[in-house]
Each structure stands twice: as structure tokens, then as C-alpha cells.
């Protein structure tokens, strides 16, 4: 069995509420092992046999069937997450939030960072291996140039963002 992390987009926001216990039960019912949820924002650590595409598809269908919403999942191999966190390219600061944007399609991540005109004094963005790194001042994670782009409808089905503190808890 391989370790995975499912990052669900849009859980416990906009009227889509899924209790952690119910989410964990779904993953167990799908046949996955060592299931644990982290925080109440759609993070599931588990083990499974099979390829990423079939696991992702099964999870999304299971979420649709059980909870009745149009689910999107970014699936990350558990073994790769530490490298993603360790590669964060910007210095941490008590006045900033550090985020990683995960994508299910590299083209979406490329589009996310294409032709950005950023003020480095406000926010920093860098493309990584299968991710986009983003650092912004606390309290501004919804109103910066990058935040507005990342919130665009065209990225809704392919990307999800996590704070680096949350990611450390998934390890």
C-alpha cells in the first residue's frame, strides 16, 4: 500500500459541510487504510493500492455520491510532501502567511503564474515541482494580485491551497 494525501477543494466553505468522522468513514468504505483526517478543511491521509488517477476518480465519485456535491481532489503522494514543504523558497516571517498551491494539472499551475505583475514587497510567488509557492502578509490572503487570480473560476477544479503549517501536520 502506498501513502497518499487527498486535498479536497471547497470543503466546509460555501455551504458544503462534511464532518471529519464522515469523511474518514467514506475513505474506509472505499477500501483505503490508515485513514486520518487533519483539521476540518478536507485533508485526508491514507494508504491505498492502485494508480493515482483511479484513486482520485474513486474519491471524487464517492464524495459526490455520499455528500451530494461536485467534488474536486488533488492527490499527493505522502512521500513527496516533505520535499514540497522543505523546498519552500521564501523566508518565513511572523507577519506573513506561507502557502502552497497544489494542482492536478501542471498546465493549470503554469497558467496560474503566467504574466503575473506582482509587488515583491507585498507577495512572492514561485513555481515549484507540481506546486506554486506563495507568501503574503497576514490578513491579505484574499485581496492580493495572486489571491484574486487563484480564486478565478478557471482554477476551481484543478487547484487547492494549503498553509505550510497545515502541510506539516499532514506529515
C-alpha positions in Angstrom: 0.0 0.0 0.0 1.2 3.5 -0.9 0.7 6.5 1.4 -1.4 9.4 -0.1 -2.8 12.7 0.9 -6.1 13.8 -0.6 -6.6 17.6 -0.5 -10.3 18.3 -1.1 -11.2 21.6 -2.5 -14.2 23.5 -1.3 -15.0 21.5 1.9 -16.5 23.3 4.8 -17.0 26.5 2.9 -19.8 27.8 0.8 -22.4 25.6 2.4 -20.6 22.3 1.8 -20.1 20.8 5.3 -18.5 17.4 5.8 -17.7 16.3 9.3 -14.2 14.7 9.7 -15.6 11.5 11.0 -17.9 11.1 8.0 -15.1 11.9 5.6 -12.8 9.3 7.2 -15.7 6.8 7.1 -16.0 7.3 3.3 -12.3 6.7 2.8 -12.6 3.5 4.8 -15.7 2.4 2.9 -13.7 2.9 -0.3 -11.2 0.3 1.0 -8.4 2.6 2.0 -6.3 2.0 5.1 -4.6 4.0 7.8 -7.2 6.8 7.3 -6.9 10.0 9.3 -8.3 13.4 8.7 -6.3 16.6 9.6 -8.2 19.7 10.6 -11.7 20.3 9.2 -10.6 21.6 5.8 -10.6 18.5 3.7 -7.2 16.9 4.3 -7.1 13.1 4.4 -4.0 10.9 4.9 -4.5 7.3 3.9 -2.9 4.3 2.2 -4.2 2.6 -1.0 -3.3 0.3 -3.8 -3.7 1.5 -7.3 -2.7 4.3 -9.5 -3.3 8.0 -8.8 -5.9 8.5 -11.5 -8.1 5.7 -10.4 -7.8 6.6 -6.7 -8.6 10.2 -7.4 -11.6 9.2 -9.5 -12.9 6.9 -6.9 -12.6 9.5 -4.2 -14.4 12.2 -6.2 -17.2 9.9 -7.2 -17.5 8.7 -3.6 -17.8 12.3 -2.4 -20.4 13.1 -5.0 -22.4 10.0 -4.2 -22.3 10.3 -0.4 -22.3 14.1 0.2 -24.0 15.4 -3.0 -21.6 18.0 -4.2 -19.3 18.4 -7.2 -16.1 17.2 -5.6 -12.5 18.0 -6.7 -9.5 16.4 -5.2 -5.8 16.9 -5.6 -3.9 13.7 -4.7 -0.4 14.0 -3.4 1.9 11.0 -2.7 2.7 11.2 1.1 6.4 10.6 0.5 6.6 13.7 -1.7 5.0 16.2 0.7 8.1 16.7 2.9 10.1 17.7 -0.1 7.4 20.2 -1.1 7.5 21.8 2.3 11.3 21.8 2.5 11.6 23.4 -0.9 9.5 26.5 0.2 11.7 29.2 -1.4 10.9 32.3 0.7 12.0 33.1 4.3 9.3 32.7 6.9 8.2 35.7 8.9 5.8 36.1 11.8 3.9 38.8 9.8 3.4 36.6 6.7 1.4 33.5 5.7 3.2 30.9 3.6 1.1 28.8 1.2 1.5 26.0 -1.3 -0.9 25.8 -4.2 -1.3 22.2 -5.4 -2.6 21.3 -8.8 -4.0 18.3 -10.5 -2.7 19.6 -13.9 0.7 21.2 -14.5 -0.8 23.4 -17.2 -3.2 25.0 -14.6 -0.2 25.8 -12.4 1.7 27.3 -15.3 -1.4 29.4 -16.2 -1.7 30.5 -12.6 1.8 32.1 -12.6 1.9 33.3 -16.2 2.4 37.0 -16.8 1.9 38.0 -13.1 2.8 41.5 -12.2 3.5 41.3 -8.5 4.9 43.7 -6.0 7.5 41.7 -4.2 7.2 43.9 -1.1 3.6 42.6 -0.8 3.7 39.0 -2.0 6.0 36.5 -3.5 5.2 33.7 -5.9 7.4 30.9 -7.3 6.6 27.9 -9.4 7.9 24.6 -7.9 7.7 21.0 -8.9 4.0 20.3 -9.2 3.1 23.3 -7.0 3.2 27.1 -6.7 4.7 28.6 -3.6 3.1 31.8 -2.3 3.9 34.1 0.6 1.7 37.1 1.6 1.2 39.4 4.5 -1.2 38.1 7.2 -4.7 39.4 6.6 -4.3 39.8 2.8 -4.7 36.2 1.5 -7.9 37.1 -0.3 -7.1 40.5 -1.8 -3.6 40.4 -3.4 -3.0 40.1 -7.1 -2.2 36.4 -6.8 -5.0 35.7 -4.5 -7.5 37.1 -6.9 -6.0 35.1 -9.8 -6.0 31.9 -7.8 -9.7 32.4 -6.9 -10.7 32.6 -10.6 -13.3 30.0 -11.7 -10.9 28.5 -14.2 -8.7 27.2 -11.4 -11.6 25.8 -9.2 -11.4 22.2 -10.5 -7.6 21.9 -10.7 -6.0 23.7 -7.7 -6.2 23.9 -4.0 -4.2 25.9 -1.5 -2.8 24.9 1.9 -0.9 26.8 4.6 2.5 25.3 5.2 1.6 24.9 8.9 -1.3 22.6 7.8 1.1 20.7 5.5 3.5 20.0 8.3 0.6 18.4 10.3 -0.1 16.1 7.3 3.4 14.7 7.6 
